[in-house]
Amino acid sequence: MANLTTAYIGLGSNLGDREASIRGALKMLAEIEHIELVRVSDLIETAPLGGSDQPNYLNAVARIETTLDAEDLHKKLTDIETSLGRVRDEKWSSRVIDLDLLLFGSEIVNTANLTVPHPQMHLRSFVLSGLCWLNSELLHPILKEPVNELAARLAGTDFVLNPDLPQLICVAGIIGVGKTTLAQRLAGSLNCRLLLEPYDKNPYLPEVYAGKKELALDSQLYFLTSRIEQLNLKTLPKRQIAVSDYIFDKELIYAKRLLNPQQLASYEKTYQPAVARVASPALVIYLHHSAQKCLDRIHTRNRPYEQVIGLQFLEKLNADYEQLFTDWKLCPVIRISMSKFDCTRNGDINHLAKQIRSYVVV
């Protein structure tokens, strides 16, 4: 007796009677010998990928059980598309019906005609939402993460990999959370460029921490200038990974915490024009930990100028970072609890590095 495999099919339509096309495809799928249609997610309406000028899509995900192999199942899906009037045109063009084999059990398939898991399903909220509706703990065979975790990284947004931009990975989090250590380990594992904040080169920072608030603007402008230089779109090569131990968007977090109103107004005159020159991250790795644990780490590493940092300041920074990433839409965000992740464990680093490769163009 042939093995029974659970598979997941993504359905989409943005031409004609979209719902009727999806219902028709499901009916045809259920009528195929060796396939049992088990369950279908709710319909989800989404904008077309890549900002193209097309009608919105209706999407759904179906769970089936089948004794067919992956290649034969894919052929059946193509036949349904053809019978319903699918015209194969350029990538992401409008279509009456689209049927994608998302997952085929835990199998990994790479042939000339088929790639499973679907190579960009982890970047599509509408796909992951449908999968979560059917089985939120379903494990991605390559990323080894459940679909509800993959969905949380996207905050309801759909992303497209862009080879024409630098593939910038930004490690974010408050002081003492372990950003630099992780960035260094990731750069080694990914064999890529490492961009570090020039803390020890900032001549104003020790003075600011010592209480000379009149130098806070000079310190922030020093950091701003160095970050603009490091993350400049003109200097970061396209299609090459770089890992930084900071995210440019934190600039305003620290400026608003450390500058008085007059200093902040002067700072923003330099900051606002600079934003357009800075590369946006392709992926953010957001590290979070309790403020007390971060303070303990600050004391352990014993940088003299950091020893005046207090718990209350770190708690405020924690709240600022949480606010920053509450509704973040610029790129996927992988959240890592540092109570569960260890930068010294090769297994943790390798698992994260493998995931990162799926969120960038290399």
C-alpha positions in Angstrom: 0.0 0.0 0.0 1.3 3.5 -1.0 2.3 5.8 1.8 -0.2 8.5 2.8 1.3 12.0 2.9 -0.2 15.2 4.3 0.4 18.1 1.9 -0.6 21.8 1.9 -1.7 23.6 -1.2 -1.8 27.4 -1.6 -4.6 28.8 -3.8 -4.9 32.2 -5.3 -7.0 34.2 -7.8 -7.2 37.8 -8.9 -9.2 37.6 -12.2 -12.9 37.1 -12.8 -15.0 35.5 -10.1 -12.1 34.9 -7.7 -14.0 32.9 -5.1 -15.7 30.8 -7.7 -12.3 29.9 -9.2 -10.9 28.9 -5.9 -14.1 26.8 -5.1 -13.9 25.2 -8.5 -10.2 24.3 -8.0 -11.0 22.8 -4.6 -13.8 20.7 -6.1 -11.6 19.4 -8.9 -8.8 18.7 -6.4 -11.3 16.6 -4.2 -12.4 14.6 -7.2 -8.9 13.4 -8.1 -8.2 9.7 -7.3 -5.6 9.2 -4.5 -6.4 12.7 -3.0 -8.6 13.5 0.0 -9.4 17.1 0.6 -9.3 17.4 4.4 -9.7 21.0 5.3 -9.5 24.5 3.8 -8.6 27.8 5.5 -10.7 30.9 5.4 -10.3 33.1 2.3 -7.8 36.0 2.7 -7.7 39.1 0.4 -4.2 40.5 -0.3 -2.6 43.1 -2.5 -0.4 41.8 -5.4 3.3 41.2 -4.7 5.9 43.7 -5.7 3.5 46.7 -5.8 2.3 45.8 -9.3 -0.8 47.4 -10.7 -3.2 44.4 -10.5 -6.5 43.5 -8.8 -6.3 42.2 -5.3 -6.0 38.5 -4.8 -8.2 36.0 -2.8 -6.0 33.3 -1.2 -6.6 30.2 0.8 -4.6 27.1 1.9 -5.9 23.5 1.7 -4.8 20.5 3.6 -4.9 17.2 1.7 -3.9 13.6 2.2 -2.5 11.8 -0.8 -0.8 8.6 -2.0 0.7 10.5 -5.0 4.3 11.5 -4.9 5.2 15.2 -5.0 5.9 15.3 -8.7 2.7 13.6 -9.6 0.7 15.9 -7.3 2.3 18.9 -8.8 1.3 17.7 -12.3 -2.3 17.3 -11.1 -2.3 20.9 -9.8 -0.9 22.2 -13.1 -3.7 20.3 -14.9 -6.3 22.0 -12.7 -4.8 25.4 -13.4 -4.9 24.8 -17.2 -8.4 23.5 -17.2 -9.6 26.6 -15.3 -8.0 28.9 -17.9 -4.7 29.8 -16.3 -2.4 31.5 -18.8 1.2 31.3 -17.9 2.8 34.7 -18.4 5.5 36.7 -16.7 6.2 36.2 -13.0 3.6 37.5 -10.6 1.2 38.3 -13.5 -2.5 38.3 -12.9 -4.1 34.8 -13.0 -7.5 33.2 -12.9 -6.1 30.5 -10.6 -2.8 29.7 -9.0 -2.1 26.4 -7.2 1.2 26.1 -5.3 2.5 23.0 -3.5 3.6 24.5 -0.3 4.6 21.5 1.8 4.6 17.8 1.1 5.0 16.1 4.5 8.5 16.8 5.7 10.0 16.2 2.3 12.5 18.5 0.7 12.2 18.4 -3.1 14.5 20.2 -5.5 14.0 19.3 -9.2 13.9 21.2 -12.5 10.1 21.5 -12.2 9.5 21.6 -8.4 10.9 23.1 -5.2 9.3 22.1 -1.9 8.9 23.6 0.6 7.7 26.6 -1.5 11.0 28.7 -1.6 9.4 31.9 -0.4 6.4 30.8 1.6 8.1 32.1 4.8 7.9 35.6 3.3 4.2 35.5 2.6 1.8 36.4 5.4 -1.2 35.2 3.5 0.3 31.8 3.1 1.5 31.5 6.7 -1.9 32.8 8.0 -3.7 30.0 6.1 -1.2 27.4 7.4 -1.7 28.7 10.9 -5.4 28.4 10.5 -5.0 24.7 9.6 -2.1 23.8 12.0 -0.2 26.6 13.8 2.5 24.2 15.0 3.3 22.8 11.6 7.1 22.7 11.2 8.9 24.1 8.2 11.2 21.2 7.0 14.2 23.5 6.3 13.9 26.3 8.7 12.9 24.0 11.5 10.5 26.6 13.0 6.7 26.3 13.3 4.6 28.4 10.9 3.1 30.5 13.7 6.7 31.7 14.5 7.4 32.4 10.9 4.1 34.3 10.6 5.0 36.5 13.6 8.2 37.6 12.0 6.2 39.3 9.1 3.7 41.3 11.2 1.0 40.7 8.5 3.2 41.9 5.6 4.3 40.1 2.5 7.9 40.5 1.4 9.9 40.0 -1.8 13.6 39.3 -1.9 15.4 42.2 -3.8 18.8 41.4 -5.3 19.3 45.0 -6.3 19.8 46.1 -2.6 22.5 45.3 0.0 21.6 42.2 2.0 21.9 43.9 5.4 21.3 42.0 8.6 20.9 44.2 11.6 21.2 42.9 15.1 19.1 45.1 17.4 18.5 45.4 21.2 19.4 47.4 24.3 22.9 47.9 25.7 24.3 44.7 27.2 22.0 42.3 25.5 24.7 40.7 23.4 24.4 42.3 19.9 28.1 42.6 19.2 28.9 39.0 20.2 26.1 37.6 18.1 27.0 39.9 15.1 30.6 38.6 15.2 29.5 35.0 15.4 27.1 35.4 12.5 29.6 37.2 10.3 32.0 34.3 10.8 29.3 31.7 10.1 28.0 33.5 7.1 31.5 34.5 5.9 30.3 38.1 5.4 31.2 41.7 6.2 30.9 42.8 9.8 29.8 46.4 10.7 30.4 47.4 14.3 29.4 50.5 16.2 32.5 52.7 17.0 31.8 52.9 20.7 35.4 53.0 21.8 36.3 55.6 19.1 33.6 58.1 20.1 35.6 60.8 22.1 32.4 62.3 23.6 30.7 59.2 24.9 32.6 58.8 28.2 32.1 62.4 28.9 28.4 62.2 28.3 28.1 59.2 30.6 30.1 61.1 33.2 27.3 63.8 33.2 28.5 66.4 30.7 25.1 66.7 28.9 26.3 69.6 26.9 28.3 67.1 24.8 25.4 64.8 24.2 24.7 66.3 20.8 28.3 65.9 19.7 28.2 62.3 20.8 25.0 61.6 18.9 26.2 63.3 15.7 29.4 61.3 15.9 27.4 58.1 15.9 25.1 59.4 13.3 27.9 60.3 10.9 29.7 56.9 11.4 26.5 55.0 10.8 25.7 56.9 7.7 29.1 56.1 6.3 28.9 52.4 7.2 25.3 51.8 5.9 25.4 54.1 2.9 23.6 52.7 -0.1 26.4 53.7 -2.4 29.1 51.9 -0.4 27.4 48.6 0.6 27.6 46.2 -2.3 24.4 44.8 -3.8 23.6 41.1 -3.2 26.3 40.8 -0.5 25.4 40.0 3.1 26.6 42.4 5.8 25.9 42.0 9.5 25.8 45.1 11.8 25.5 45.1 15.6 23.0 47.9 15.5 20.0 49.1 13.5 19.9 52.7 12.1 16.4 53.3 13.3 17.6 53.3 16.9 19.1 56.7 16.3 16.0 58.5 17.4 15.5 56.2 20.4 18.8 57.4 21.9 18.6 60.9 20.7 15.2 61.4 22.4 16.5 59.8 25.6 19.8 61.7 25.8 19.2 65.1 24.1 17.4 68.2 25.4 14.7 69.8 23.2 17.1 72.3 21.6 19.8 69.6 20.9 17.2 67.2 19.5 15.9 69.9 17.1 19.5 70.5 15.8 20.1 66.7 15.6 17.0 66.1 13.5 18.1 68.6 10.9 21.0 66.3 10.2 19.1 63.0 10.7 16.2 63.5 8.4 18.1 64.1 5.2 20.4 61.2 6.0 17.6 58.6 6.1 17.3 58.3 2.4 21.1 57.5 2.0 21.0 54.6 4.4 20.4 51.0 3.4 17.3 49.4 4.9 17.8 46.0 6.5 16.7 42.9 4.7 16.3 41.3 8.1 16.4 42.3 11.7 17.5 40.0 14.5 15.9 41.5 17.6 17.5 40.4 20.9 15.5 40.9 24.1 16.3 40.1 27.7 15.4 41.6 31.1 16.9 45.0 31.9 18.5 43.5 35.0 20.2 40.7 33.1 21.6 43.3 30.6 22.8 45.5 33.5 24.6 42.4 35.0 26.3 41.9 31.7 27.3 45.5 31.5 28.9 45.2 35.0 30.7 42.0 34.0 32.3 43.3 30.8 33.4 46.4 32.9 33.7 49.1 30.4 34.5 52.1 32.7 32.2 54.6 31.1 29.2 52.2 31.1 29.2 51.6 34.9 27.0 54.7 35.5 24.2 53.1 33.4 21.2 52.4 35.6 18.4 49.9 35.6 15.7 52.5 35.0 17.5 53.7 31.8 17.7 50.2 30.5 14.0 49.5 31.2 13.1 52.6 29.3 15.3 51.5 26.4 13.6 48.1 26.5 10.2 49.8 26.2 11.5 52.0 23.3 12.7 48.9 21.3 9.4 47.1 21.9 7.6 50.1 20.6 9.9 50.3 17.6 9.2 46.7 16.6 5.5 46.5 17.6 4.3 47.4 14.1 7.5 47.0 12.1 6.8 46.6 8.4 10.2 47.3 6.7 11.5 43.7 6.8 11.1 40.4 8.7 12.1 40.4 12.3 13.4 37.4 14.1 12.9 37.8 17.8 15.3 36.0 20.0 15.0 35.6 23.8 18.5 35.7 25.2 17.2 33.5 28.1 17.0 30.7 25.6 19.7 31.5 23.1 23.5 31.1 23.7 25.9 32.8 21.4 28.7 30.4 22.5 26.7 27.3 21.3 27.6 26.4 17.7 24.2 24.7 17.4 22.3 28.0 18.2 24.5 30.0 15.8 24.2 27.5 12.9 20.5 27.2 13.3 20.1 31.0 13.1 22.6 31.4 10.2 20.7 28.7 8.2 17.5 30.7 8.7 19.1 34.0 7.7 20.1 32.6 4.4 16.4 32.1 3.5 15.7 35.8 4.1 18.4 37.2 1.8 19.6 37.0 -1.8 23.0 35.3 -2.1 
